[in-house]
């Protein structure tokens, strides 16, 4: 009793093409639209004894994952989205010609509809004795070897569908990611937020410090930007319009570097909450992180990189100025670019020198510090120079009412008491515009329409956003591995 012998993939492709021709010659449609299913596999296995006693025909649909034939009896494993089950094909239990066709024309990977009755083999395995079968899809290429799957890392990403098919852990990750976003949506809706959809194409790219992707709008004959935030300025306009609690979950795009934590095309969530400040925002965000983690992973304790993280413990607060000064000796409110550059050199920190300025200098210094913080906690007291959309602190105008969750040495979210003073906002946009003119491509653009909206009045508002990086951290995997279909360079078939 053996599985079908392994054949060279190119040879097997030719063999399957020949089988496809024979199938068509017999008048069998190898790709029919209609199928019949009465049960999922998990439903049969969950109520097997009852169904076995009834001896009624059950119809299953799925992909064959193995075939073992010996004479007049063949055993296969069929898989659907709910699980795997053994099928038995016996020449005594079905039309002899149908059995012969199965043995001669069907391959591992083909999709079948089968009908039969449940029974238990002499080895005690719950199975289905097939009375009849119907081909639903003929596969032309062999699947990866069942127990080892794809071995080449690049090939896993290029043919992600095969990696998912052969690696249950990848499928489990995708299901967890779906739960991650659905539980977040559920949490916010329970808190009274409404979900909105804002434009992905913008005339002015705003809401974050990032380099945008540029594309051309043919109908309007103008260049537009793919959004770099989840509708931040649009959602604030909704606050002007009278909405008090909004959120959006969707794709955003940043034309920047790629590493274990950063992607250019990814999922983001942002919420905006009228009559709330950053203190209330921190309370809500901490509650949300705990809820989503528990719902998605069933725990609040995680191993992330070299950090042991317990989201259930009391979240700490890290003051930006105090933390940087303690770790580097630099007072970010009383320094200059030359002093910071000297410190960055001393600490052997490399950075992009194009458009480098005091804002980028301070940010690079902070990034060095944050990598040493375990968390969970919140960064507060962020300088105004690196927070162009945040409201200033009442007791120190050089600092802002900004907060960022810090977990395992990284910023896993960003929020603040939103700036709603139109004059202050216009002045900060002007500063950002000057930085752009000096070569800083991540500085924000001046959005006069947004400033005008603020002139009509926006209530005190707290805004917060997080990306799918939070999920990848909790999975303790690089962000790219946690995307279903990560972007790949086209394969050069000539190499």
C-alpha positions in Angstrom: 0.0 0.0 0.0 1.9 3.1 -1.2 1.1 6.7 -2.2 1.5 7.7 -5.8 5.2 7.9 -6.6 6.9 11.3 -6.7 7.6 12.4 -10.2 9.6 15.3 -11.5 7.3 18.4 -11.5 7.7 19.2 -15.1 7.0 15.5 -16.1 4.0 15.4 -13.8 2.6 18.5 -15.4 2.7 16.8 -18.7 1.1 13.7 -17.2 -1.7 15.7 -15.7 -2.3 17.5 -19.0 -2.8 14.1 -20.6 -5.2 13.1 -17.9 -7.1 16.3 -18.4 -7.5 15.4 -22.1 -8.8 12.0 -21.2 -11.3 13.4 -18.8 -12.6 15.8 -21.5 -12.7 12.9 -24.0 -15.0 11.0 -21.5 -17.4 13.9 -21.5 -16.5 14.9 -18.0 -16.4 18.6 -17.2 -13.2 19.1 -15.2 -14.2 22.5 -13.9 -18.0 22.4 -13.2 -19.7 25.3 -11.4 -22.3 23.3 -9.5 -21.4 21.2 -6.4 -23.4 19.8 -3.6 -22.3 19.8 0.1 -24.4 18.7 3.1 -21.7 18.8 5.8 -18.3 20.3 6.6 -15.7 17.8 7.8 -15.7 19.1 11.4 -19.5 18.7 11.5 -19.2 15.0 10.6 -16.4 14.3 13.1 -18.2 16.2 15.9 -21.4 14.1 15.5 -19.9 10.9 14.0 -21.7 8.2 15.9 -25.1 9.7 15.3 -24.4 10.1 11.5 -23.0 6.6 11.4 -26.2 5.1 12.8 -28.4 7.0 10.4 -26.5 5.5 7.4 -27.7 8.4 5.3 -25.7 9.8 2.4 -23.4 12.7 3.3 -22.0 15.0 0.6 -18.5 16.5 1.2 -16.4 18.8 -1.0 -12.7 19.4 -0.7 -9.2 18.9 -1.9 -7.5 15.5 -1.9 -4.3 15.6 0.1 -3.1 12.0 -0.2 -4.0 8.9 -2.2 -3.1 5.3 -1.3 -4.3 2.6 -3.6 -4.0 -1.2 -3.5 -6.1 -3.2 -5.9 -9.8 -2.7 -5.4 -9.5 -0.4 -2.4 -8.1 3.2 -2.2 -7.8 5.5 0.8 -7.5 9.3 0.6 -7.5 12.3 2.8 -9.9 15.0 1.9 -9.5 18.5 3.3 -11.9 21.5 3.5 -11.6 24.7 5.4 -12.8 23.0 8.6 -10.4 20.0 8.7 -9.3 16.7 7.2 -11.0 13.3 7.0 -10.3 9.9 5.5 -12.2 8.6 2.5 -12.4 5.0 1.3 -13.0 4.2 -2.3 -14.0 0.5 -2.8 -14.7 -1.2 -6.1 -17.4 -3.2 -4.3 -19.2 -0.1 -3.0 -19.4 1.9 -6.2 -19.7 1.5 -10.0 -16.7 -0.3 -11.3 -16.1 2.1 -14.1 -16.2 5.1 -11.6 -13.7 3.4 -9.4 -11.4 2.8 -12.4 -11.7 6.4 -13.4 -10.8 7.5 -9.9 -7.6 5.4 -9.9 -6.5 6.4 -13.4 -7.5 10.0 -13.7 -7.5 11.6 -10.2 -4.4 13.1 -8.6 -3.4 14.5 -5.2 -4.6 18.1 -5.1 -7.7 17.6 -7.2 -11.0 18.9 -5.7 -13.8 16.4 -5.5 -17.4 16.2 -4.4 -18.0 12.8 -2.7 -21.1 11.2 -1.2 -21.2 8.2 1.1 -21.8 7.0 4.6 -19.7 7.2 7.8 -17.9 4.1 9.0 -15.0 3.2 11.2 -12.0 1.2 9.7 -10.5 -1.8 11.4 -7.8 0.5 12.7 -10.4 2.6 14.4 -10.2 5.7 12.0 -13.5 7.6 11.4 -13.9 7.6 7.7 -16.5 8.0 4.8 -17.2 5.0 2.5 -17.6 6.7 -0.9 -20.5 5.6 -3.1 -20.0 8.1 -5.8 -17.7 11.1 -6.7 -17.6 14.1 -8.9 -14.6 16.0 -10.1 -14.8 19.7 -9.2 -11.4 20.9 -10.2 -8.5 19.2 -12.0 -5.1 20.4 -10.8 -2.3 20.6 -13.3 0.6 21.2 -11.0 1.7 19.0 -8.1 1.4 20.4 -4.5 4.4 20.7 -2.3 5.3 17.5 -0.4 2.7 17.1 2.3 4.9 17.0 5.4 7.7 19.4 4.5 6.0 22.0 2.4 8.0 24.8 0.6 11.5 25.0 1.9 12.8 28.1 0.0 12.0 31.2 2.0 11.5 33.4 -1.1 9.3 30.8 -2.7 7.1 30.7 0.4 6.3 34.4 -0.1 5.9 34.1 -3.9 3.6 31.2 -3.7 2.0 32.1 -0.4 -1.1 30.1 -1.2 1.0 26.9 -1.3 2.7 27.8 2.0 -0.7 28.3 3.6 -1.9 25.0 2.2 1.0 23.1 3.5 1.8 24.9 6.8 -1.0 25.0 9.3 0.8 27.7 11.4 0.6 30.2 8.5 -3.2 29.6 8.2 -3.5 29.9 12.0 -1.7 33.2 11.8 -4.1 34.5 9.2 -7.1 33.5 11.3 -5.5 35.3 14.3 -4.9 38.4 12.3 -8.6 38.4 11.3 -9.5 38.1 14.9 -7.1 40.9 15.9 -8.9 43.4 13.7 -12.4 42.1 14.3 -12.0 42.3 18.1 -10.6 45.8 17.8 -13.6 46.8 15.7 -15.9 45.1 18.2 -14.2 47.0 21.1 -14.6 50.4 19.5 -18.2 49.9 18.5 -19.1 48.8 22.0 -17.5 52.0 23.2 -19.8 54.0 20.9 -17.5 54.7 18.0 -18.8 54.5 14.4 -16.7 53.1 11.5 -16.1 55.5 8.6 -14.3 55.3 5.3 -12.2 58.2 4.1 -10.3 58.8 0.8 -7.2 56.8 0.0 -6.2 59.3 -2.8 -5.4 62.7 -1.6 -4.5 66.0 -3.2 -2.4 66.9 -0.1 -0.7 64.1 1.8 -1.1 64.7 5.5 -1.7 63.3 9.0 1.8 61.9 9.5 5.6 62.4 8.9 6.2 60.1 5.9 7.2 60.0 2.3 4.1 59.3 0.2 3.6 57.3 -3.0 2.6 59.6 -5.9 0.3 58.5 -8.8 -1.5 60.2 -11.6 -5.3 60.7 -11.7 -6.1 60.4 -15.4 -9.7 61.6 -15.3 -8.8 64.9 -13.4 -5.3 65.0 -15.0 -3.4 65.7 -11.8 -1.0 64.0 -9.5 -2.4 62.6 -6.2 -0.9 60.9 -3.2 -1.8 57.5 -1.6 -2.7 58.3 2.0 0.0 58.0 4.7 -2.5 58.1 7.6 -5.9 56.5 8.2 -7.9 59.6 7.3 -6.5 61.7 10.2 -7.4 65.1 8.7 -10.6 63.7 7.2 -11.7 62.3 10.6 -11.0 65.6 12.2 -13.2 67.2 9.7 -15.9 64.8 10.9 -15.3 66.2 14.4 -16.0 69.7 12.9 -19.1 68.2 11.3 -20.5 67.1 14.6 -19.5 63.5 14.9 -17.9 62.7 18.3 -16.5 59.1 18.0 -15.2 57.8 14.7 -12.7 55.2 13.6 -11.4 53.7 10.4 -9.5 50.4 9.6 -7.9 50.2 6.2 -4.8 50.3 4.1 -2.3 53.1 4.0 1.0 53.5 2.1 4.4 55.0 3.0 7.2 55.1 0.4 9.9 54.4 2.9 12.5 51.8 3.9 11.7 48.2 4.5 12.8 46.3 7.6 11.5 43.8 10.2 9.1 46.4 11.7 8.2 48.6 8.6 6.2 48.0 5.5 5.0 50.3 2.7 1.5 48.9 2.2 -0.2 47.9 5.5 -3.3 47.9 7.6 -3.9 50.8 10.1 -6.6 51.8 12.6 -7.2 55.4 13.8 -9.9 56.7 16.1 -11.0 60.2 17.0 -12.8 61.0 20.2 -14.4 64.4 20.8 -14.2 66.0 24.3 -11.4 63.6 25.3 -7.8 64.5 25.9 -4.6 62.4 25.8 -5.0 61.2 29.4 -8.4 59.7 28.6 -6.9 58.3 25.4 -4.2 56.4 27.3 -6.9 54.8 29.5 -8.9 53.7 26.5 -5.9 52.5 24.5 -4.6 50.4 27.4 -8.0 48.8 27.8 -8.2 48.2 24.1 -4.8 46.5 23.8 -5.6 44.2 26.7 -9.0 43.3 25.2 -7.6 42.7 21.7 -4.7 40.6 22.9 -6.9 38.4 25.1 -9.5 37.9 22.4 -6.9 37.1 19.8 -4.2 35.1 21.7 -6.0 34.1 24.8 -3.3 35.6 27.0 -1.7 38.9 28.1 1.8 37.5 28.4 4.2 37.5 25.4 7.8 36.8 24.5 8.7 39.5 22.0 12.3 39.6 20.7 14.4 39.4 24.0 11.6 40.9 26.1 9.1 39.2 28.4 6.0 41.3 28.1 3.0 41.3 30.5 0.2 43.5 29.2 -1.8 42.8 32.3 0.5 44.6 34.7 0.4 48.3 35.5 1.5 50.3 32.4 4.3 52.8 33.2 4.7 56.3 31.9 8.0 57.4 30.3 8.8 61.1 30.0 10.5 61.9 26.7 12.9 64.6 28.0 13.8 62.7 31.2 14.3 59.3 29.4 16.6 60.8 26.7 18.7 62.8 29.2 19.0 59.8 31.5 20.2 57.4 28.7 22.3 59.9 26.6 23.0 63.0 28.7 21.3 65.2 26.1 18.5 67.6 27.2 16.3 67.7 24.0 14.9 71.1 25.0 18.3 72.6 25.5 20.5 71.3 22.7 21.4 71.9 19.1 21.8 69.8 16.0 25.7 69.8 16.2 25.6 68.4 19.8 23.1 65.7 18.9 25.1 64.7 15.8 28.2 64.3 18.0 26.3 62.1 20.4 24.9 60.0 17.5 28.4 59.5 16.2 29.6 58.5 19.8 26.7 56.0 20.1 27.6 54.7 16.6 24.0 55.4 15.3 23.7 55.6 11.5 21.1 57.8 9.9 19.9 59.2 6.6 21.7 62.5 6.2 19.4 63.7 3.3 17.3 66.5 4.7 18.7 65.9 8.2 17.7 68.6 10.7 17.1 69.1 14.4 13.8 67.3 14.3 15.3 64.2 12.7 18.3 64.5 15.1 16.1 64.4 18.2 14.0 61.6 16.7 17.1 59.4 16.1 18.3 60.0 19.6 14.9 58.9 21.0 14.9 55.8 18.9 18.2 54.7 20.4 16.6 55.1 23.9 13.3 53.4 23.2 15.0 50.2 22.0 16.1 49.7 25.6 12.6 50.0 27.1 10.6 46.8 27.9 7.2 48.2 28.6 4.3 48.1 28.5 3.9 51.8 29.0 3.3 55.2 27.4 5.8 57.7 26.2 4.6 61.3 27.1 6.0 64.8 27.0 7.1 64.6 23.4 8.6 67.9 22.0 6.5 70.1 19.7 9.2 70.0 17.0 8.4 66.3 16.3 4.7 66.6 16.9 3.2 69.0 14.3 -0.4 67.9 14.9 -0.5 67.6 18.7 -1.8 70.2 21.2 0.9 71.8 23.4 1.1 71.1 27.1 -0.5 73.8 29.2 2.5 74.1 31.5 5.2 73.9 28.8 4.6 75.1 25.3 7.7 73.3 24.0 6.1 69.9 24.8 2.9 68.3 23.5 0.0 66.3 24.8 1.2 63.2 22.9 1.3 59.6 24.0 2.8 56.4 22.4 2.5 52.8 23.7 6.0 51.4 24.2 6.3 47.6 24.1 9.4 45.6 23.6 11.6 48.6 22.6 9.2 49.9 19.9 6.5 52.5 19.5 3.3 50.5 18.9 0.8 53.3 18.3 0.6 57.1 18.4 -2.0 59.5 19.8 -2.5 62.9 21.2 -4.8 65.7 22.2 -5.4 67.0 18.7 -4.4 70.5 17.8 -7.6 72.5 17.1 -6.1 76.0 17.1 -6.2 77.0 13.4 -3.6 79.7 13.8 -1.2 77.5 15.7 -1.8 74.7 13.1 -1.1 77.0 10.2 2.2 78.1 11.8 3.3 74.5 12.3 2.4 73.6 8.7 4.5 76.5 7.6 7.5 75.2 9.6 6.9 71.7 8.1 6.8 73.2 4.6 10.2 74.9 5.2 11.6 71.6 6.2 10.3 70.0 3.0 11.9 72.8 1.0 15.2 72.1 2.7 15.0 68.4 1.6 13.0 66.6 4.4 10.7 64.5 2.3 8.9 63.2 5.4 7.9 66.6 6.7 4.2 67.4 6.4 2.6 69.4 3.6 0.6 72.5 4.2 -3.1 71.6 4.0 -5.0 74.9 3.7 -8.4 73.1 3.5 -7.8 71.5 6.8 -6.8 74.8 8.4 -10.0 76.3 7.0 -12.0 73.5 8.5 -10.4 74.2 11.9 -11.5 77.8 11.6 -15.1 76.6 11.7 -14.3 75.0 15.1 -13.3 71.5 16.1 -14.1 70.4 19.7 -11.3 69.2 22.0 -10.4 65.8 20.5 -8.2 62.8 21.2 -6.8 60.9 18.2 -5.0 57.6 18.2 -3.6 55.2 15.6 -1.9 51.8 15.4 -0.8 49.6 12.6 -0.6 45.9 12.0 2.9 46.1 13.5 1.2 45.6 16.9 0.0 42.2 15.6 3.4 41.2 14.3 5.0 42.1 17.6 2.5 40.0 19.5 3.2 37.2 17.1 6.9 37.8 17.6 7.5 37.7 13.9 8.8 40.2 11.3 6.0 42.4 9.9 6.5 41.0 6.4 5.8 37.4 7.6 2.5 38.5 9.0 1.2 39.8 5.7 -0.8 37.3 3.7 0.7 38.4 0.4 3.8 40.6 1.0 5.1 42.6 -1.9 7.8 40.9 -4.0 10.1 42.0 -6.8 9.0 40.3 -10.1 10.9 37.1 -10.6 13.5 37.2 -13.3 12.9 33.9 -15.2 16.2 34.5 -17.1 18.3 34.0 -14.0 
